[in-house]
Amino acid sequence: MAFLSEDVRKLLHNRFIVVIGDSIQRGIYKDIVLLLNGNRYLTEQELKNKGEYNFLNDELIEGGRKGEMCNGINYTEVRQYQTDNHLVRFYFITRCYSNYLESILSDLQKDPLPDILIINSCLWDITRYGRDAINEYKDNLEKVFQRFAECLPKHCLVLWNTTLPISPSARGGFLVPEIEFMTSTLRLDIIEANYFAQSIAMKHGHDVLDLHFYLRHHLHRRVRDGIHWDMLAHRYITNLILTHICSAWHLPMQSRRPVLFEDLRSFIDTKRERHPSPKKQNHGYFQFGSSETNNFHSSSARKMSHLEPHYDLNMGSYTWQPYSQDPRGGRVMREHHYRHQPYRHRHNSHYYNY
């Protein structure tokens, strides 16, 4: 479903959201912050910037322009957006598990405790840490999910995002000249890495959102470097994440309409009258969208906590299908069809005032 700013402010009211990962995850952080402020898209320059002192009244806590601006594995960036009712924080990492991540977990064990943790780490892990990087990545995935179980509160929703597809001619970003020869096979390694990470996350009872699957037919939304994505792709990703959060928290949703790339821009920019239900509000429920209906939804509010959108290529329309549920407790946004083959600093603890 498509979320507007007022929806996001309600959904994330008095919630602490933590986003951990690379520049793609930083774009997710920025788009969430942007939606908390209003209904517009990120600009190309906002997506391209890194380490800036301020983005929409957030604060650069550590690293970035306060430290050394570089394109190496020691680069750090910690950002935080805070209002009276919302708290969103971003940590830049280049490895899914390290001493630096342990210091982050130490931060997250202090008040306030996180309600949602969104994470991905892959491209830096398998390209910038030597010839044995892939085996180390597999070991580190086991460690990080085990540490999440030990350090995070039970109510915290851990959501692993799969890595997005990259171009076979990708350039820039983490791809320093010394490893550009890897680009021809890296997109295939990502598929295997996504399968392995999904398996480990599900084993530990964490949720998986398969962004690689959802954006595999929207490669034209990548920008020229073949790695990063444009503002429409980021808004699509944000909507998928927010929909997954609603499902995980079993919140009844009245969808505005399904999220489609071709009409996402016009939909977000359209103002609609809203008719919230006083009864549901009094009982602490969210009701998104208006009383309008379309051919996709019935006129009555529907509980979508156990359903996901599925596009039928033959029918040319969406249907709703149950989420895939792992018996060990993890939830994945779709049924995976990856090949079942073996997948071949310095830091000071952060103390913040809220």
N, C-alpha and C positions, 0 to 999 in steps of 0.2 A: 504494500500500500504506500501511497505518497503522503508524507508528513509535511505539515506547515509549521511555522515557528511556534504558534500557540500550542500545537500538539506536543512538540518536543519539550517546551517549557513545563507542560503538565506531566509528561511521562518521566522526565528527569528531575522533578521537583524534590529537593532535599536528598539528592543522590550524588554520590562521589564516583565519577567515571575516570578510569585510568586507561590510557592508550600507550602501548609500548611497541616500538619497532623502528622501521627505517623511514625514508622520506614518504613512501606511500601511506604509512600509518600517520605520519605528521599531517598529510593532507586530510585524512579522516578526522583527526583531532580538530583541524582548522574548520572543516565543514560543519562539525557538531557545534563548535563555538559560534560560527556564523549563523546557524539556524536558531540558536538561542537569542540572537540579536535581531533577526529579521529574515524576510523571504527574498533573498537574492542569491546569486551564485558567486563562488570564488572567482577572482580574476586570474588571468594567466600569470601575472606578476606575483600575486599572493601565493599561488601554488609553487612558483619557482623559488621564492625567498626561503632562506633557512637561517636560523640563528638570529633573527631580527630582535631588537629590544622590545618591540610591542606589536601585537596583532589584536585588533579590536578590544583594546583595554586588558589584554592578558599580560602576564609578566614573565620575562625570561629569568628563571631562578638560577640557573647554572649553565655553564658552557656557552655554546653559540658565540656571539660577539663579545661575551664576557670572558671567553677563553681564547683558544687558538682555532681560527677558522681554517679547516683543512678537509681533505677528502680521504682521510686515513681511518684505520680501525680504532684509533684512540679518540675520535671526535665524540663529544657529548653535547647534549642539549636537553634541558629540562624546562618545560613551560607549564604555566598554570593560569587558568581562567577561573575567577571566583566572583560570585555575587552573593547576595543574602540567601539565595535559595538554590544555587547551583555551584558545583565544583568539578572542574575537568582538568586533568593533568596529563602531560605527555612526557615520555622518556624516550630519547633516541638511543638505540642499541645497535651494535654491529654483530652481536653473537647472542644466540638464544639463551645460553647459560654461561656465566662468568662470575668473577668476583664482583664486578660492577652490578650485575643483576642481583647478587646477594645483598648488596647495599640498598638496592631499590626495595627488595622484599623487607628489609629491616625498616625502611620508611613506612611501608604499607601495613606494618604490624602496630603502628602507633595510631592514635586517634587523629583524624577520623578514619574509620576503616572503609575500604573500597566496597562499593556495591556492584560494580561492573569492571572487569578487566578485559580489554581487547588487545590482542597481541598477534604479531607475526614476525618471524625472523627466518630468512632463508638465503637470500641472494648473497649477502656479505658472508654468511657462514660457509658456504660451499665454494667460494671463489677466492677469499682473501686470507685464508689461514693454512696455506701449504698443501702439499700433495695428499695428505691424509685427512683433509678437511671434511669429506663426506662421512667417513666413519666417526669422526669426532662429533659431527652434527647429529648423527643418530644417537650417540651416547648422551649428548647434551639435551636432546629432546626428552629422554627418559628422566634426566635429572631435573629439568625445569618443571615438568608436570608433577613430579613427586614433591618438589619443594612448594609448589602451589598448594597441594593438598595439606602440607604441614604448616604453612605460614598464613594462608588467607583464611578469612572467616568463612564459616559454612554457608552463609547466605550469599557470598560473592559469586556472581555469574562470570565464569571464565570462558571467553569466546576466542577460539583460534581462527584467524582468517587464513585461508590458503593463499599462496603466492599467486599473483596475477601473471598471465602469459606475457613474455617479452618477445621482441622482434629478433629474428635471426641475424639482423644487422644492427643490433643495439649498440649504442655508443654513449660515452660520458657516464656520469653518476659513479657508481662503485666500480665500473669497468675501466680501470687504469690501463694504459697501453700494454703493460706486461701481461695482462690476462685477456686481451681482446680476442685471442685465438679461441677462447672457450665459447664465444657467442654462438657458433654453429650448432653446438650440442646442448647448450645451457637450457634452452626451452624444453628439451626432453628430460633433462635432469630435474627440472622444476616439477614436472608431472609425477615423477617417481617420488620426489621429496614430499609433495603434497599428499600422496597416498600414505607414505610412511608416517608423516606427522598426524594425519587424520586417525590412523590406527592407534598411535600412542595416546592421543588426546581422548579418544573414545574409551580406551582401556582404563584410563584414570577418571572417567566419568565427566569429562569436560565437553563443552559444546564446540561444534565446528561449523563455520560458514564457508561454503565452497565458492569463493569469489572467482576462482579460475573457471569454474563451470559456467557461472552466470555471465561472465564477460568474454567468453571464448568466441562468440560471434559478433563482438563489437570492437574488433581490433582497430577499426578506423577512429576510435576514441583515444587511442594512444597519441602522445605528442611526438615530435620529430626525433627525439632521442631513442624511441622504441622501448622505453622503460616506464616512463611516467604517463599519466592519464589526464584527460581534460576535466573541466569543471562539471560537465554533465555526467561523466562517468563517476566522479566522486559523489555527486548527489545521489546517483543510483545506488552506490555502495552504502551510503549513509542510510537510505531508505531500507535497504536489505537488513542492515544491522539493527535498526530500530524495530522493524517488524519481528526480527528474531527475538529481541528483548521482550517485546509484548507477548510473544508466544511462550517464552521461558517463564515469564512471571504470571502466565495464565490470565492476562488482561483481556476482557472482551473488547473487540474493535469493530467499528463501523467504517469500512474502508471508503475513502473518497473515490478511488478508482485504482485499477492495477497500474503498476509502474512500468511504463514503456518509454524507451528512449525517444521515439519519434514525437511524443506529445508531452514529455516531462517538462520542457521549458514553458510551453503555453499554460500547462496546468498550474505550475508553481506561481506563475505571475497572475493567475486569475483570482479575483476576490469573490468569495462566496459567503452567503449568509449562513450562520451557524445556529442550530437549535439544540443546545445541550439538554439532556434529561435531568431535571432537578432531583428526581428520585435516585438516579444512579450517582449523581454528584454527592448527595448526602451520605451515600454508603461507600464513598471512597473509590468509585470506579471511574475509569476514563471512558469518554465517548468521543471518538474522533469523527471528523467529517460533518457533513450537513445531512438534512433529511432528504436530499435529492437522491434519486436512484437512477441506475442505468441498466443496460441489458445484462451487465455482468453480475449485479447484486440484486437481491430481493429488497423489498421496501422496509423490512424489519431489520433491526440490528442483529448481527450474527456474531457468535463467539468463534473467533478464528484461531484460538490458542493452539489447536492441534492440527491445523491445516497449513499448506504452503501452495503458492501459485505454480502451476505447471502449464507451459505453453504447448498446445497440441498443433504440430505443424500441418497435419492433415486437415483439421477442422479450422485452423486459422484463428483460434480463440483460446482463452485460458480456462482451465478447470482447477479445482482445489483438491489436493491429495494430502493424505496424512503425512506428518513428518516421520522420517525414519527414526526409530527409537532403538537404541542399543540396550540390551538387557542389563548392562552394567551401569546404566544411568546416563550415559552421554547422549547428546542430541545432535544430529547432523541435518543440515538444511536440505539435503537431497541424498538419494541413494547413489553411491559411488560406483563407477564402472572402470576404475583404473586397473591396469594389468596386475595380477597377483604374482609379482615376481620380487625377488630380493632387491631392495633398493641399494643398487650398487652405486693497574692504573692509579692509575692514581685516582682516588676518589674520597671525598669527605661525605659523611652522612648528612642528609638534608633535614633541617629542622625548620618548619614553616609555622607561621601564625595564621590561624584561620579566623 
